[in-house]
Amino acid sequence: KNGVIGNGPDIPWSAKGEQLLFKAITYNQWLLVGRKTFESMGALPNRKYAVVTRSSFTSDNENVVIFPSIKDALTNLKKITDHVIVSGGGEIYKSLIDQVDTLHISTIDIEPEGDVYFPEIPSNFRPVFT
């Protein structure tokens, strides 16, 4: 409700239905995430990750590719897939909100405390169902 999507490395709520929806939407897909988000969620099975980081982060996981910038990640992903799911965190969402064509938004009926926010949704987006 209040736009909070994170509190440090944690999601400040637990909603099983939302978790199941995320798993279904992201199954066998490429996910574009920031390093902090990737470290907090870990690598879920049957997904590939493009992790953006300014640090020296590395991964031995064959389903994880590290990029130094969002631009580099998108340039390389365009060569291998036509569908990428932007999966956080806040800085990644803010940087890409104007470039996506679909938003999957869950509204949780609470107002948790947190320090990571989802950006304002552009006016050209319309709800399909609520």
C-alpha positions in Angstrom: 0.0 0.0 0.0 2.7 2.5 0.9 5.2 1.4 -1.9 7.6 -0.4 0.4 9.1 -3.4 -1.2 12.0 -4.0 1.1 13.5 -3.5 4.5 17.3 -3.9 4.1 17.7 -7.3 2.4 14.3 -8.5 3.5 10.8 -8.4 2.1 8.7 -7.0 5.1 5.8 -9.4 4.6 5.0 -13.0 3.8 2.2 -13.8 1.4 2.2 -17.3 0.1 -0.1 -16.5 -2.9 2.3 -13.8 -4.0 5.3 -16.2 -3.7 3.5 -18.8 -5.8 2.6 -16.2 -8.4 6.2 -15.0 -8.6 7.4 -18.6 -9.0 4.9 -19.2 -11.8 5.6 -16.0 -13.7 9.4 -16.4 -13.5 9.7 -20.2 -14.2 12.2 -20.9 -17.0 12.7 -17.1 -17.6 15.6 -14.6 -17.4 15.5 -12.4 -14.3 17.3 -9.1 -14.2 18.2 -8.3 -10.6 20.6 -6.2 -8.6 23.2 -7.9 -6.6 21.6 -7.2 -3.2 18.3 -8.6 -4.4 20.0 -11.7 -5.8 21.9 -12.3 -2.6 18.7 -12.0 -0.5 16.6 -14.3 -2.7 19.3 -16.7 -3.9 19.1 -18.6 -7.2 15.7 -20.2 -7.6 15.7 -23.4 -9.7 14.8 -23.3 -13.4 15.6 -19.6 -13.8 18.5 -17.7 -15.3 19.8 -14.5 -13.7 21.4 -11.4 -15.1 22.9 -9.8 -11.9 23.9 -6.2 -12.1 26.6 -5.1 -9.6 29.2 -2.4 -9.1 31.1 -4.7 -6.7 33.4 -7.6 -7.3 30.6 -10.1 -6.8 31.0 -13.4 -8.5 29.0 -16.6 -8.8 29.9 -20.2 -9.7 26.2 -20.9 -10.7 25.9 -21.7 -14.4 22.6 -19.9 -14.5 24.0 -16.6 -13.2 25.7 -14.0 -15.4 27.2 -10.9 -13.8 27.1 -7.5 -15.5 28.7 -4.2 -14.4 25.7 -2.1 -15.6 22.0 -2.3 -16.6 23.0 -1.2 -20.1 25.5 -4.0 -20.5 22.9 -6.5 -19.1 20.2 -5.4 -21.5 22.6 -5.3 -24.5 23.6 -8.9 -23.9 20.2 -10.2 -23.0 18.8 -8.9 -26.2 21.1 -11.3 -28.0 19.8 -14.4 -26.3 16.1 -13.7 -25.3 13.2 -11.5 -26.1 11.7 -11.7 -22.6 13.3 -10.5 -19.4 11.6 -10.2 -16.0 12.9 -7.2 -14.0 12.9 -8.5 -10.4 14.4 -5.8 -8.3 15.6 -4.2 -6.3 14.5 -0.6 -5.9 17.3 0.9 -8.0 16.8 -1.6 -10.8 13.0 -0.9 -10.8 13.5 2.8 -10.8 16.0 2.7 -13.7 13.8 0.5 -15.9 10.2 1.4 -15.0 9.9 3.5 -18.2 11.2 0.7 -20.4 9.0 -2.2 -19.5 5.7 -3.1 -21.2 4.1 -5.1 -18.4 4.0 -4.7 -14.6 3.0 -7.6 -12.3 2.1 -5.7 -9.1 0.9 -7.3 -5.9 -0.8 -5.0 -3.4 -0.5 -6.3 0.2 -3.0 -4.8 2.6 -0.4 -3.6 5.1 1.9 -0.6 5.4 5.2 -2.1 6.5 8.3 -0.1 7.5 11.1 -0.3 5.0 13.8 1.5 3.2 13.3 0.2 -0.4 10.4 1.6 -2.5 8.8 0.7 -5.8 8.9 3.8 -8.1 5.8 5.7 -9.1 3.9 3.8 -11.8 3.8 5.7 -15.1 0.4 7.0 -16.1 0.3 4.9 -19.3 -0.1 1.7 -17.3 -3.7 0.5 -16.7 -4.7 -2.3 -14.3 -5.9 -5.5 -16.1 -7.4 -6.9 -12.9 -7.3 -5.9 -9.2 
